[in-house]
Amino acid sequence: MQLTGLNMMNNQVKTAKYKLSQHKVEGENSSLTIFQVAKLMDTIKRGEDSEDFPQASIYFSLN
């Protein structure tokens, strides 16, 4: 069960990185708002933090 959670987080991070890269390429023509970009950046940051401390995510998933 925990492995599925980690895979889902990895997929979210990969998707967020892809959307941000597309936003960068499109520049002013991008349809993303500043709030959407900030949310994508938060998703990437939280995902990278959870990978550094996998025991924390396991602990919280058991509660």
CNS distance restraints for C-alpha pairs under 8 A (distance, minus, plus):
assign (resid   1 and name CA) (resid   5 and name CA) 6.76 0.50 0.50
assign (resid   2 and name CA) (resid   6 and name CA) 6.47 0.50 0.50
assign (resid   2 and name CA) (resid  58 and name CA) 7.18 0.50 0.50
assign (resid   2 and name CA) (resid  61 and name CA) 7.91 0.50 0.50
assign (resid   3 and name CA) (resid   7 and name CA) 6.25 0.50 0.50
assign (resid   4 and name CA) (resid   8 and name CA) 6.15 0.50 0.50
assign (resid   5 and name CA) (resid   9 and name CA) 6.27 0.50 0.50
assign (resid   6 and name CA) (resid  10 and name CA) 6.19 0.50 0.50
assign (resid   7 and name CA) (resid  11 and name CA) 6.16 0.50 0.50
assign (resid   8 and name CA) (resid  12 and name CA) 6.23 0.50 0.50
assign (resid   9 and name CA) (resid  13 and name CA) 6.21 0.50 0.50
assign (resid   9 and name CA) (resid  47 and name CA) 6.26 0.50 0.50
assign (resid  10 and name CA) (resid  14 and name CA) 6.12 0.50 0.50
assign (resid  10 and name CA) (resid  47 and name CA) 7.10 0.50 0.50
assign (resid  11 and name CA) (resid  15 and name CA) 6.03 0.50 0.50
assign (resid  12 and name CA) (resid  16 and name CA) 6.06 0.50 0.50
assign (resid  12 and name CA) (resid  43 and name CA) 7.32 0.50 0.50
assign (resid  12 and name CA) (resid  44 and name CA) 7.97 0.50 0.50
assign (resid  12 and name CA) (resid  47 and name CA) 7.99 0.50 0.50
assign (resid  13 and name CA) (resid  17 and name CA) 6.11 0.50 0.50
assign (resid  13 and name CA) (resid  43 and name CA) 6.29 0.50 0.50
assign (resid  13 and name CA) (resid  44 and name CA) 5.09 0.50 0.50
assign (resid  13 and name CA) (resid  47 and name CA) 6.05 0.50 0.50
assign (resid  13 and name CA) (resid  48 and name CA) 7.98 0.50 0.50
assign (resid  14 and name CA) (resid  18 and name CA) 6.16 0.50 0.50
assign (resid  15 and name CA) (resid  19 and name CA) 6.19 0.50 0.50
assign (resid  16 and name CA) (resid  20 and name CA) 6.16 0.50 0.50
assign (resid  16 and name CA) (resid  40 and name CA) 5.23 0.50 0.50
assign (resid  16 and name CA) (resid  41 and name CA) 7.35 0.50 0.50
assign (resid  16 and name CA) (resid  43 and name CA) 6.87 0.50 0.50
assign (resid  16 and name CA) (resid  44 and name CA) 6.51 0.50 0.50
assign (resid  17 and name CA) (resid  21 and name CA) 6.14 0.50 0.50
assign (resid  17 and name CA) (resid  40 and name CA) 7.57 0.50 0.50
assign (resid  17 and name CA) (resid  44 and name CA) 7.00 0.50 0.50
assign (resid  18 and name CA) (resid  22 and name CA) 6.24 0.50 0.50
assign (resid  19 and name CA) (resid  23 and name CA) 6.11 0.50 0.50
assign (resid  19 and name CA) (resid  40 and name CA) 7.87 0.50 0.50
assign (resid  20 and name CA) (resid  24 and name CA) 6.19 0.50 0.50
assign (resid  20 and name CA) (resid  37 and name CA) 7.00 0.50 0.50
assign (resid  20 and name CA) (resid  40 and name CA) 7.16 0.50 0.50
assign (resid  20 and name CA) (resid  41 and name CA) 7.98 0.50 0.50
assign (resid  21 and name CA) (resid  25 and name CA) 6.33 0.50 0.50
assign (resid  22 and name CA) (resid  26 and name CA) 6.11 0.50 0.50
assign (resid  23 and name CA) (resid  27 and name CA) 6.05 0.50 0.50
assign (resid  23 and name CA) (resid  30 and name CA) 5.53 0.50 0.50
assign (resid  23 and name CA) (resid  31 and name CA) 7.95 0.50 0.50
assign (resid  23 and name CA) (resid  32 and name CA) 7.09 0.50 0.50
assign (resid  26 and name CA) (resid  30 and name CA) 5.08 0.50 0.50
assign (resid  32 and name CA) (resid  36 and name CA) 5.91 0.50 0.50
assign (resid  32 and name CA) (resid  37 and name CA) 6.52 0.50 0.50
assign (resid  33 and name CA) (resid  37 and name CA) 6.35 0.50 0.50
assign (resid  34 and name CA) (resid  38 and name CA) 6.14 0.50 0.50
assign (resid  35 and name CA) (resid  39 and name CA) 6.18 0.50 0.50
assign (resid  36 and name CA) (resid  40 and name CA) 6.25 0.50 0.50
assign (resid  37 and name CA) (resid  41 and name CA) 6.22 0.50 0.50
assign (resid  38 and name CA) (resid  42 and name CA) 6.16 0.50 0.50
assign (resid  39 and name CA) (resid  43 and name CA) 6.19 0.50 0.50
assign (resid  40 and name CA) (resid  44 and name CA) 6.35 0.50 0.50
assign (resid  41 and name CA) (resid  45 and name CA) 6.19 0.50 0.50
assign (resid  42 and name CA) (resid  46 and name CA) 6.00 0.50 0.50
assign (resid  43 and name CA) (resid  47 and name CA) 5.98 0.50 0.50
assign (resid  44 and name CA) (resid  48 and name CA) 6.13 0.50 0.50
assign (resid  45 and name CA) (resid  49 and name CA) 6.18 0.50 0.50
assign (resid  46 and name CA) (resid  50 and name CA) 6.19 0.50 0.50
assign (resid  47 and name CA) (resid  51 and name CA) 6.40 0.50 0.50
assign (resid  48 and name CA) (resid  52 and name CA) 6.54 0.50 0.50
assign (resid  49 and name CA) (resid  53 and name CA) 6.61 0.50 0.50
assign (resid  50 and name CA) (resid  54 and name CA) 5.79 0.50 0.50
assign (resid  50 and name CA) (resid  56 and name CA) 7.36 0.50 0.50
assign (resid  50 and name CA) (resid  57 and name CA) 6.50 0.50 0.50
assign (resid  53 and name CA) (resid  57 and name CA) 7.22 0.50 0.50
assign (resid  54 and name CA) (resid  58 and name CA) 6.45 0.50 0.50
assign (resid  55 and name CA) (resid  59 and name CA) 6.12 0.50 0.50
assign (resid  56 and name CA) (resid  60 and name CA) 6.30 0.50 0.50
assign (resid  57 and name CA) (resid  61 and name CA) 6.05 0.50 0.50
assign (resid  58 and name CA) (resid  62 and name CA) 6.44 0.50 0.50
assign (resid  59 and name CA) (resid  63 and name CA) 7.07 0.50 0.50
